[in-house]
Amino acid sequence: MSDKKFTYKDSGVDIKAGEELVNSIKDVVKETHNANVLSNIGGFGGLFSADFSSMKEPVLVSSVDGVGTKLIVAFKSEKYDTVGQDLVNHCVNDIAVCGAQPLFFLDYFSTGKLEQSVGYNVIKGFSIACKENGVALIGGETAEMPDIYDKGEFDLAGTVVGVVDREKLITGNSIQKGDQLIGFKSSGLHTNGYSLARKVLFSKYDVNDTVEGLKGTIGDELLQIHRSYLPHITQLKEVKGVNGFSHITGGGIEGNTKRILPDGLNISVNWDSWNRPHIFNLIQKTGNVPEDDMRATFNLGIGLIVVVSKSVVENVEKIAKEMGEEIIVIGEVV
């Protein structure tokens, strides 16, 4: 029997490093707090005092998600302050399309060995997006698991909770044949399709390579931040004749929009009605990817679809223009 003493740190877990990270992020996290937050970071649970007195029947709406293999691009680029923003915005969009206003966010950050600067930048990204969306970051978990992740690797997950009055829930039930599909542009791949994109692009290019038609490097393009459509949805959901919203994530335009259609309805998409960002053309050409796979995997430049009655298309276009958005009618309900 060995006389050697083994500490937790010897096994690869540094409690002190975790405590130092918590202390370093307190200020950036606190910037997301409002009067509803009753707890500071570091407690056993996040406390949020909610007042739903203005609602007849408040319904809590929640979503949990990750960033997927987009993280591998962050590892290769050694850029860590955008993936946290991706996660918050993705989760916020998922509840906003239901009509909900986000209230608070919780994060999970797990890694093999905790690197202070990496952890700080990831959580700073959470804080940036939470502030932009008016969401309080009220808690999270940082875990060191040296036998799970290789050096320099980590994983992220997040949960957002919001609320909507039941009578204002947006379910798509009012969608009818002839409704128009209005597309809002994406900033790129957002957070879906990266397993295919990486397999194709990194077989030929390095993360720091530049390619004609892209504004920056391959890494810059793949790390474009997933857009938040909360401001757009907040305005448009009050317009009579706006019947549904579809957040275009894994499954593409058809796969996601069909989720909100009443039985017996489908969508007809004019795939030539907008110009795809060059990154999608590069992926398709480099990997000889079939068109069906492109449509089922990527958003192809459309991050949000608003389903509206024909009579309000011009009104929606006007609102979008006031917000600095160029929108496209990309198809209709059939």
C-alpha positions as YAML, in Angstrom:
chain: A
units: angstrom
residues:
- id: 1
  name: MET
  ca: [0.00, 0.00, 0.00]
- id: 2
  name: SER
  ca: [1.44, 3.35, -1.06]
- id: 3
  name: ASP
  ca: [2.16, 6.02, 1.55]
- id: 4
  name: LYS
  ca: [1.66, 8.79, -1.05]
- id: 5
  name: LYS
  ca: [-1.11, 11.21, -0.23]
- id: 6
  name: PHE
  ca: [-3.42, 12.23, -3.04]
- id: 7
  name: THR
  ca: [-5.28, 15.54, -2.97]
- id: 8
  name: TYR
  ca: [-8.25, 16.63, -5.06]
- id: 9
  name: LYS
  ca: [-5.86, 18.91, -6.96]
- id: 10
  name: ASP
  ca: [-3.67, 15.89, -7.76]
- id: 11
  name: SER
  ca: [-6.67, 14.30, -9.49]
- id: 12
  name: GLY
  ca: [-7.00, 17.35, -11.74]
- id: 13
  name: VAL
  ca: [-9.62, 19.43, -9.92]
- id: 14
  name: ASP
  ca: [-8.52, 22.78, -8.51]
- id: 15
  name: ILE
  ca: [-11.11, 24.11, -6.07]
- id: 16
  name: LYS
  ca: [-9.17, 27.33, -5.56]
- id: 17
  name: ALA
  ca: [-9.17, 28.02, -9.32]
- id: 18
  name: GLY
  ca: [-12.96, 27.66, -9.34]
- id: 19
  name: GLU
  ca: [-13.31, 30.08, -6.45]
- id: 20
  name: GLU
  ca: [-11.04, 32.58, -8.18]
- id: 21
  name: LEU
  ca: [-13.12, 32.37, -11.36]
- id: 22
  name: VAL
  ca: [-16.32, 33.02, -9.42]
- id: 23
  name: ASN
  ca: [-14.75, 36.08, -7.79]
- id: 24
  name: SER
  ca: [-13.48, 37.39, -11.14]
- id: 25
  name: ILE
  ca: [-16.89, 37.24, -12.84]
- id: 26
  name: LYS
  ca: [-19.02, 38.71, -10.05]
- id: 27
  name: ASP
  ca: [-18.96, 42.23, -11.45]
- id: 28
  name: VAL
  ca: [-19.82, 41.30, -15.07]
- id: 29
  name: VAL
  ca: [-22.62, 39.02, -13.89]
- id: 30
  name: LYS
  ca: [-24.02, 41.65, -11.54]
- id: 31
  name: GLU
  ca: [-24.36, 44.03, -14.49]
- id: 32
  name: THR
  ca: [-27.16, 41.78, -15.80]
- id: 33
  name: HIS
  ca: [-29.16, 41.96, -12.56]
- id: 34
  name: ASN
  ca: [-32.27, 44.03, -11.97]
- id: 35
  name: ALA
  ca: [-34.57, 44.69, -9.01]
- id: 36
  name: ASN
  ca: [-36.07, 41.19, -9.38]
- id: 37
  name: VAL
  ca: [-32.81, 39.43, -8.55]
- id: 38
  name: LEU
  ca: [-32.52, 38.72, -4.83]
- id: 39
  name: SER
  ca: [-29.28, 36.74, -4.78]
- id: 40
  name: ASN
  ca: [-25.66, 37.29, -5.67]
- id: 41
  name: ILE
  ca: [-23.56, 34.76, -7.59]
- id: 42
  name: GLY
  ca: [-22.18, 31.95, -5.45]
- id: 43
  name: GLY
  ca: [-25.31, 30.89, -3.59]
- id: 44
  name: PHE
  ca: [-26.91, 27.47, -3.79]
- id: 45
  name: GLY
  ca: [-29.75, 28.77, -5.92]
- id: 46
  name: GLY
  ca: [-30.56, 31.87, -7.93]
- id: 47
  name: LEU
  ca: [-33.42, 33.91, -6.47]
- id: 48
  name: PHE
  ca: [-35.75, 35.85, -8.76]
- id: 49
  name: SER
  ca: [-38.81, 37.72, -7.49]
- id: 50
  name: ALA
  ca: [-41.41, 37.78, -10.24]
- id: 51
  name: ASP
  ca: [-44.51, 39.98, -10.32]
- id: 52
  name: PHE
  ca: [-47.15, 38.63, -12.71]
- id: 53
  name: SER
  ca: [-50.02, 40.74, -11.36]
- id: 54
  name: SER
  ca: [-50.53, 42.40, -14.75]
- id: 55
  name: MET
  ca: [-51.29, 39.02, -16.38]
- id: 56
  name: LYS
  ca: [-54.53, 37.07, -16.29]
- id: 57
  name: GLU
  ca: [-52.87, 33.66, -16.54]
- id: 58
  name: PRO
  ca: [-49.07, 33.77, -16.63]
- id: 59
  name: VAL
  ca: [-47.36, 30.86, -18.38]
- id: 60
  name: LEU
  ca: [-43.67, 30.16, -17.80]
- id: 61
  name: VAL
  ca: [-41.79, 29.26, -20.97]
- id: 62
  name: SER
  ca: [-38.33, 27.68, -20.81]
- id: 63
  name: SER
  ca: [-35.67, 26.41, -23.18]
- id: 64
  name: VAL
  ca: [-32.37, 24.59, -22.70]
- id: 65
  name: ASP
  ca: [-29.68, 24.27, -25.36]
- id: 66
  name: GLY
  ca: [-25.99, 24.06, -26.16]
- id: 67
  name: VAL
  ca: [-23.66, 25.47, -28.79]
- id: 68
  name: GLY
  ca: [-22.75, 22.13, -30.36]
- id: 69
  name: THR
  ca: [-19.54, 21.62, -32.27]
- id: 70
  name: LYS
  ca: [-19.22, 25.33, -33.00]
- id: 71
  name: LEU
  ca: [-17.12, 25.12, -29.83]
- id: 72
  name: ILE
  ca: [-14.40, 23.30, -31.79]
- id: 73
  name: VAL
  ca: [-14.06, 26.36, -34.03]
- id: 74
  name: ALA
  ca: [-13.65, 28.48, -30.88]
- id: 75
  name: PHE
  ca: [-10.93, 26.10, -29.66]
- id: 76
  name: LYS
  ca: [-9.08, 26.30, -32.97]
- id: 77
  name: SER
  ca: [-9.43, 30.10, -33.12]
- id: 78
  name: GLU
  ca: [-8.68, 30.56, -29.40]
- id: 79
  name: LYS
  ca: [-11.61, 32.98, -29.31]
- id: 80
  name: TYR
  ca: [-13.95, 32.40, -26.40]
- id: 81
  name: ASP
  ca: [-16.11, 35.51, -25.89]
- id: 82
  name: THR
  ca: [-18.68, 34.84, -28.63]
- id: 83
  name: VAL
  ca: [-19.94, 31.31, -27.89]
- id: 84
  name: GLY
  ca: [-21.60, 32.45, -24.66]
- id: 85
  name: GLN
  ca: [-23.50, 35.08, -26.65]
- id: 86
  name: ASP
  ca: [-24.53, 32.41, -29.15]
- id: 87
  name: LEU
  ca: [-26.03, 30.31, -26.39]
- id: 88
  name: VAL
  ca: [-28.02, 33.08, -24.72]
- id: 89
  name: ASN
  ca: [-29.41, 34.39, -28.02]
- id: 90
  name: HIS
  ca: [-30.34, 30.91, -29.23]
- id: 91
  name: CYS
  ca: [-32.27, 30.15, -26.04]
- id: 92
  name: VAL
  ca: [-33.94, 33.57, -26.00]
- id: 93
  name: ASN
  ca: [-35.12, 33.17, -29.60]
- id: 94
  name: ASP
  ca: [-36.64, 29.78, -28.79]
- id: 95
  name: ILE
  ca: [-38.97, 31.21, -26.16]
- id: 96
  name: ALA
  ca: [-39.54, 34.56, -27.88]
- id: 97
  name: VAL
  ca: [-41.17, 32.83, -30.86]
- id: 98
  name: CYS
  ca: [-43.76, 31.52, -28.38]
- id: 99
  name: GLY
  ca: [-44.53, 35.10, -27.36]
- id: 100
  name: ALA
  ca: [-42.57, 34.96, -24.09]
- id: 101
  name: GLN
  ca: [-40.49, 37.72, -22.56]
- id: 102
  name: PRO
  ca: [-37.27, 36.24, -21.10]
- id: 103
  name: LEU
  ca: [-36.68, 36.73, -17.37]
- id: 104
  name: PHE
  ca: [-33.51, 34.94, -16.31]
- id: 105
  name: PHE
  ca: [-30.75, 32.66, -17.57]
- id: 106
  name: LEU
  ca: [-28.67, 29.87, -16.02]
- id: 107
  name: ASP
  ca: [-25.45, 28.51, -17.49]
- id: 108
  name: TYR
  ca: [-23.37, 25.33, -17.29]
- id: 109
  name: PHE
  ca: [-19.66, 25.45, -18.15]
- id: 110
  name: SER
  ca: [-17.65, 22.23, -17.94]
- id: 111
  name: THR
  ca: [-14.01, 21.72, -18.82]
- id: 112
  name: GLY
  ca: [-11.05, 19.40, -18.35]
- id: 113
  name: LYS
  ca: [-8.78, 21.94, -16.68]
- id: 114
  name: LEU
  ca: [-10.12, 25.33, -15.71]
- id: 115
  name: GLU
  ca: [-8.26, 28.14, -17.47]
- id: 116
  name: GLN
  ca: [-9.10, 31.44, -15.81]
- id: 117
  name: SER
  ca: [-9.00, 33.61, -18.95]
- id: 118
  name: VAL
  ca: [-11.07, 31.13, -20.97]
- id: 119
  name: GLY
  ca: [-13.73, 30.77, -18.29]
- id: 120
  name: TYR
  ca: [-13.88, 34.53, -17.78]
- id: 121
  name: ASN
  ca: [-14.34, 35.25, -21.50]
- id: 122
  name: VAL
  ca: [-17.02, 32.59, -21.92]
- id: 123
  name: ILE
  ca: [-19.02, 33.93, -18.98]
- id: 124
  name: LYS
  ca: [-18.42, 37.51, -20.10]
- id: 125
  name: GLY
  ca: [-20.12, 36.47, -23.35]
- id: 126
  name: PHE
  ca: [-23.12, 35.23, -21.36]
- id: 127
  name: SER
  ca: [-23.27, 38.58, -19.59]
- id: 128
  name: ILE
  ca: [-23.04, 40.65, -22.78]
- id: 129
  name: ALA
  ca: [-25.97, 38.84, -24.40]
- id: 130
  name: CYS
  ca: [-28.01, 38.79, -21.19]
- id: 131
  name: LYS
  ca: [-27.70, 42.58, -20.93]
- id: 132
  name: GLU
  ca: [-28.65, 43.01, -24.60]
- id: 133
  name: ASN
  ca: [-31.76, 40.86, -24.12]
- id: 134
  name: GLY
  ca: [-32.74, 42.31, -20.74]
- id: 135
  name: VAL
  ca: [-32.20, 38.94, -19.06]
- id: 136
  name: ALA
  ca: [-30.73, 38.41, -15.59]
- id: 137
  name: LEU
  ca: [-27.89, 35.89, -15.30]
- id: 138
  name: ILE
  ca: [-28.77, 34.53, -11.85]
- id: 139
  name: GLY
  ca: [-26.68, 31.40, -11.56]
- id: 140
  name: GLY
  ca: [-24.63, 28.67, -13.12]
- id: 141
  name: GLU
  ca: [-22.28, 25.77, -12.64]
- id: 142
  name: THR
  ca: [-18.58, 25.50, -13.44]
- id: 143
  name: ALA
  ca: [-17.26, 21.94, -13.44]
- id: 144
  name: GLU
  ca: [-13.74, 20.57, -13.84]
- id: 145
  name: MET
  ca: [-13.78, 17.04, -15.26]
- id: 146
  name: PRO
  ca: [-10.24, 16.10, -16.32]
- id: 147
  name: ASP
  ca: [-11.10, 12.58, -17.47]
- id: 148
  name: ILE
  ca: [-13.94, 13.76, -19.72]
- id: 149
  name: TYR
  ca: [-12.41, 16.60, -21.72]
- id: 150
  name: ASP
  ca: [-9.00, 16.90, -23.38]
- id: 151
  name: LYS
  ca: [-6.77, 19.89, -22.68]
- id: 152
  name: GLY
  ca: [-8.27, 23.12, -23.99]
- id: 153
  name: GLU
  ca: [-11.76, 21.67, -24.42]
- id: 154
  name: PHE
  ca: [-15.00, 22.64, -22.71]
- id: 155
  name: ASP
  ca: [-18.74, 22.37, -23.17]
- id: 156
  name: LEU
  ca: [-21.60, 24.78, -22.58]
- id: 157
  name: ALA
  ca: [-25.30, 24.54, -21.87]
- id: 158
  name: GLY
  ca: [-27.82, 27.13, -20.85]
- id: 159
  name: THR
  ca: [-31.41, 27.49, -19.73]
- id: 160
  name: VAL
  ca: [-33.64, 30.53, -20.11]
- id: 161
  name: VAL
  ca: [-36.99, 31.08, -18.39]
- id: 162
  name: GLY
  ca: [-39.54, 33.60, -19.56]
- id: 163
  name: VAL
  ca: [-43.23, 34.39, -19.18]
- id: 164
  name: VAL
  ca: [-46.25, 35.16, -21.35]
- id: 165
  name: ASP
  ca: [-49.91, 35.67, -20.60]
- id: 166
  name: ARG
  ca: [-51.72, 32.56, -21.80]
- id: 167
  name: GLU
  ca: [-54.06, 34.52, -24.05]
- id: 168
  name: LYS
  ca: [-50.98, 35.95, -25.83]
- id: 169
  name: LEU
  ca: [-49.22, 32.64, -26.43]
- id: 170
  name: ILE
  ca: [-48.13, 32.30, -30.05]
- id: 171
  name: THR
  ca: [-48.71, 28.72, -31.17]
- id: 172
  name: GLY
  ca: [-49.31, 29.03, -34.91]
- id: 173
  name: ASN
  ca: [-52.93, 27.88, -34.56]
- id: 174
  name: SER
  ca: [-54.16, 30.92, -36.51]
- id: 175
  name: ILE
  ca: [-51.95, 30.23, -39.54]
- id: 176
  name: GLN
  ca: [-53.97, 29.76, -42.73]
- id: 177
  name: LYS
  ca: [-53.46, 28.76, -46.33]
- id: 178
  name: GLY
  ca: [-52.11, 31.72, -48.29]
- id: 179
  name: ASP
  ca: [-50.19, 33.25, -45.38]
- id: 180
  name: GLN
  ca: [-46.84, 34.68, -46.41]
- id: 181
  name: LEU
  ca: [-43.42, 33.62, -45.11]
- id: 182
  name: ILE
  ca: [-41.28, 36.65, -44.33]
- id: 183
  name: GLY
  ca: [-37.61, 35.93, -43.73]
- id: 184
  name: PHE
  ca: [-35.23, 37.88, -41.50]
- id: 185
  name: LYS
  ca: [-31.56, 37.44, -42.32]
- id: 186
  name: SER
  ca: [-29.17, 35.38, -40.21]
- id: 187
  name: SER
  ca: [-25.60, 36.35, -39.36]
- id: 188
  name: GLY
  ca: [-24.28, 33.09, -40.76]
- id: 189
  name: LEU
  ca: [-24.57, 29.50, -39.56]
- id: 190
  name: HIS
  ca: [-25.75, 30.62, -36.09]
- id: 191
  name: THR
  ca: [-25.31, 27.44, -34.00]
- id: 192
  name: ASN
  ca: [-26.35, 24.63, -36.32]
- id: 193
  name: GLY
  ca: [-24.72, 22.50, -38.97]
- id: 194
  name: TYR
  ca: [-21.18, 22.78, -37.66]
- id: 195
  name: SER
  ca: [-20.37, 19.08, -37.80]
- id: 196
  name: LEU
  ca: [-20.91, 19.14, -41.56]
- id: 197
  name: ALA
  ca: [-19.35, 22.59, -42.04]
- id: 198
  name: ARG
  ca: [-16.20, 21.65, -40.13]
- id: 199
  name: LYS
  ca: [-15.79, 18.31, -41.89]
- id: 200
  name: VAL
  ca: [-16.00, 20.04, -45.26]
- id: 201
  name: LEU
  ca: [-14.10, 23.27, -44.68]
- id: 202
  name: PHE
  ca: [-11.30, 22.02, -42.45]
- id: 203
  name: SER
  ca: [-10.49, 19.28, -44.96]
- id: 204
  name: LYS
  ca: [-9.21, 22.06, -47.23]
- id: 205
  name: TYR
  ca: [-8.77, 25.22, -45.16]
- id: 206
  name: ASP
  ca: [-7.23, 26.29, -41.87]
- id: 207
  name: VAL
  ca: [-9.20, 28.34, -39.38]
- id: 208
  name: ASN
  ca: [-7.01, 31.39, -40.18]
- id: 209
  name: ASP
  ca: [-7.28, 31.10, -43.97]
- id: 210
  name: THR
  ca: [-8.97, 33.84, -45.97]
- id: 211
  name: VAL
  ca: [-11.19, 33.01, -48.92]
- id: 212
  name: GLU
  ca: [-12.46, 35.36, -51.59]
- id: 213
  name: GLY
  ca: [-16.03, 36.36, -50.86]
- id: 214
  name: LEU
  ca: [-15.69, 36.18, -47.06]
- id: 215
  name: LYS
  ca: [-15.15, 39.34, -45.01]
- id: 216
  name: GLY
  ca: [-12.63, 37.72, -42.67]
- id: 217
  name: THR
  ca: [-11.00, 34.36, -42.04]
- id: 218
  name: ILE
  ca: [-12.80, 31.02, -42.10]
- id: 219
  name: GLY
  ca: [-12.77, 31.16, -38.29]
- id: 220
  name: ASP
  ca: [-14.22, 34.68, -38.22]
- id: 221
  name: GLU
  ca: [-17.06, 33.64, -40.49]
- id: 222
  name: LEU
  ca: [-17.88, 30.47, -38.55]
- id: 223
  name: LEU
  ca: [-17.85, 32.34, -35.23]
- id: 224
  name: GLN
  ca: [-20.33, 35.01, -36.28]
- id: 225
  name: ILE
  ca: [-22.67, 35.50, -33.32]
- id: 226
  name: HIS
  ca: [-26.10, 33.89, -33.43]
- id: 227
  name: ARG
  ca: [-28.53, 36.81, -33.73]
- id: 228
  name: SER
  ca: [-31.17, 37.62, -31.17]
- id: 229
  name: TYR
  ca: [-34.55, 38.34, -32.77]
- id: 230
  name: LEU
  ca: [-36.20, 39.36, -29.50]
- id: 231
  name: PRO
  ca: [-36.56, 43.07, -30.48]
- id: 232
  name: HIS
  ca: [-38.18, 42.13, -33.80]
- id: 233
  name: ILE
  ca: [-40.54, 39.59, -32.28]
- id: 234
  name: THR
  ca: [-41.49, 41.96, -29.45]
- id: 235
  name: GLN
  ca: [-42.73, 44.54, -31.95]
- id: 236
  name: LEU
  ca: [-44.27, 42.23, -34.52]
- id: 237
  name: LYS
  ca: [-46.20, 39.99, -32.14]
- id: 238
  name: GLU
  ca: [-48.51, 42.93, -31.39]
- id: 239
  name: VAL
  ca: [-49.52, 43.25, -35.06]
- id: 240
  name: LYS
  ca: [-52.85, 41.66, -35.93]
- id: 241
  name: GLY
  ca: [-52.31, 39.23, -38.79]
- id: 242
  name: VAL
  ca: [-48.89, 38.10, -37.59]
- id: 243
  name: ASN
  ca: [-49.76, 34.45, -37.00]
- id: 244
  name: GLY
  ca: [-46.53, 32.69, -36.09]
- id: 245
  name: PHE
  ca: [-42.76, 32.77, -35.74]
- id: 246
  name: SER
  ca: [-40.20, 30.13, -36.65]
- id: 247
  name: HIS
  ca: [-36.64, 30.18, -35.30]
- id: 248
  name: ILE
  ca: [-34.51, 28.50, -37.96]
- id: 249
  name: THR
  ca: [-32.16, 26.11, -36.19]
- id: 250
  name: GLY
  ca: [-31.28, 22.44, -36.78]
- id: 251
  name: GLY
  ca: [-33.62, 21.05, -39.44]
- id: 252
  name: GLY
  ca: [-33.52, 24.15, -41.62]
- id: 253
  name: ILE
  ca: [-36.32, 26.34, -42.91]
- id: 254
  name: GLU
  ca: [-38.82, 23.61, -43.74]
- id: 255
  name: GLY
  ca: [-38.15, 21.42, -40.72]
- id: 256
  name: ASN
  ca: [-38.58, 24.24, -38.21]
- id: 257
  name: THR
  ca: [-41.47, 26.09, -39.82]
- id: 258
  name: LYS
  ca: [-43.56, 22.92, -40.14]
- id: 259
  name: ARG
  ca: [-43.45, 22.64, -36.34]
- id: 260
  name: ILE
  ca: [-45.87, 25.57, -35.98]
- id: 261
  name: LEU
  ca: [-48.27, 24.72, -38.82]
- id: 262
  name: PRO
  ca: [-51.80, 23.43, -38.12]
- id: 263
  name: ASP
  ca: [-52.59, 19.96, -39.48]
- id: 264
  name: GLY
  ca: [-53.16, 19.82, -43.21]
- id: 265
  name: LEU
  ca: [-50.90, 22.76, -44.05]
- id: 266
  name: ASN
  ca: [-47.41, 22.89, -45.52]
- id: 267
  name: ILE
  ca: [-45.05, 25.55, -46.84]
- id: 268
  name: SER
  ca: [-43.86, 26.35, -50.32]
- id: 269
  name: VAL
  ca: [-40.44, 28.06, -50.32]
- id: 270
  name: ASN
  ca: [-38.99, 30.02, -53.22]
- id: 271
  name: TRP
  ca: [-35.35, 29.07, -52.65]
- id: 272
  name: ASP
  ca: [-34.17, 31.63, -55.20]
- id: 273
  name: SER
  ca: [-35.86, 34.60, -53.51]
- id: 274
  name: TRP
  ca: [-32.75, 35.62, -51.53]
- id: 275
  name: ASN
  ca: [-28.99, 35.57, -51.97]
- id: 276
  name: ARG
  ca: [-27.32, 33.04, -49.71]
- id: 277
  name: PRO
  ca: [-24.31, 34.29, -47.75]
- id: 278
  name: HIS
  ca: [-21.11, 33.10, -49.42]
- id: 279
  name: ILE
  ca: [-20.18, 30.78, -46.53]
- id: 280
  name: PHE
  ca: [-23.01, 28.42, -47.50]
- id: 281
  name: ASN
  ca: [-21.97, 28.39, -51.16]
- id: 282
  name: LEU
  ca: [-18.40, 27.67, -50.06]
- id: 283
  name: ILE
  ca: [-19.50, 24.72, -47.93]
- id: 284
  name: GLN
  ca: [-21.67, 23.28, -50.70]
- id: 285
  name: LYS
  ca: [-19.03, 23.68, -53.41]
- id: 286
  name: THR
  ca: [-16.08, 22.48, -51.28]
- id: 287
  name: GLY
  ca: [-17.87, 19.39, -50.03]
- id: 288
  name: ASN
  ca: [-20.08, 18.74, -53.06]
- id: 289
  name: VAL
  ca: [-22.97, 18.76, -50.58]
- id: 290
  name: PRO
  ca: [-26.37, 17.84, -52.10]
- id: 291
  name: GLU
  ca: [-28.94, 20.63, -52.11]
- id: 292
  name: ASP
  ca: [-31.36, 18.58, -50.00]
- id: 293
  name: ASP
  ca: [-28.68, 18.26, -47.31]
- id: 294
  name: MET
  ca: [-27.97, 21.99, -47.40]
- id: 295
  name: ARG
  ca: [-31.65, 22.81, -46.91]
- id: 296
  name: ALA
  ca: [-32.10, 20.29, -44.08]
- id: 297
  name: THR
  ca: [-28.90, 21.26, -42.24]
- id: 298
  name: PHE
  ca: [-28.43, 25.02, -42.48]
- id: 299
  name: ASN
  ca: [-30.52, 28.19, -42.18]
- id: 300
  name: LEU
  ca: [-29.02, 29.31, -45.54]
- id: 301
  name: GLY
  ca: [-29.12, 32.96, -44.50]
- id: 302
  name: ILE
  ca: [-32.63, 33.11, -42.98]
- id: 303
  name: GLY
  ca: [-32.63, 33.04, -39.17]
- id: 304
  name: LEU
  ca: [-36.26, 33.89, -38.42]
- id: 305
  name: ILE
  ca: [-39.47, 33.42, -40.37]
- id: 306
  name: VAL
  ca: [-42.61, 35.40, -39.59]
- id: 307
  name: VAL
  ca: [-45.85, 33.89, -40.91]
- id: 308
  name: VAL
  ca: [-48.31, 36.66, -41.74]
- id: 309
  name: SER
  ca: [-51.59, 37.28, -43.51]
- id: 310
  name: LYS
  ca: [-51.14, 38.81, -46.95]
- id: 311
  name: SER
  ca: [-52.90, 41.97, -45.82]
- id: 312
  name: VAL
  ca: [-50.19, 42.88, -43.29]
- id: 313
  name: VAL
  ca: [-47.06, 42.19, -45.35]
- id: 314
  name: GLU
  ca: [-46.55, 45.89, -46.09]
- id: 315
  name: ASN
  ca: [-47.02, 46.80, -42.43]
- id: 316
  name: VAL
  ca: [-44.44, 44.21, -41.37]
- id: 317
  name: GLU
  ca: [-42.03, 45.48, -44.02]
- id: 318
  name: LYS
  ca: [-42.47, 49.03, -42.71]
- id: 319
  name: ILE
  ca: [-41.77, 47.99, -39.11]
- id: 320
  name: ALA
  ca: [-38.73, 46.00, -40.21]
- id: 321
  name: LYS
  ca: [-37.37, 48.93, -42.21]
- id: 322
  name: GLU
  ca: [-37.69, 51.19, -39.18]
- id: 323
  name: MET
  ca: [-35.53, 48.67, -37.32]
- id: 324
  name: GLY
  ca: [-32.93, 48.71, -40.09]
- id: 325
  name: GLU
  ca: [-33.89, 45.27, -41.38]
- id: 326
  name: GLU
  ca: [-34.10, 44.10, -44.97]
- id: 327
  name: ILE
  ca: [-36.69, 41.34, -45.16]
- id: 328
  name: ILE
  ca: [-37.69, 38.94, -47.92]
- id: 329
  name: VAL
  ca: [-40.97, 37.22, -48.73]
- id: 330
  name: ILE
  ca: [-39.59, 33.72, -49.26]
- id: 331
  name: GLY
  ca: [-42.76, 31.68, -49.76]
- id: 332
  name: GLU
  ca: [-46.24, 30.93, -48.55]
- id: 333
  name: VAL
  ca: [-48.41, 28.48, -46.63]
- id: 334
  name: VAL
  ca: [-50.14, 25.89, -48.83]
...
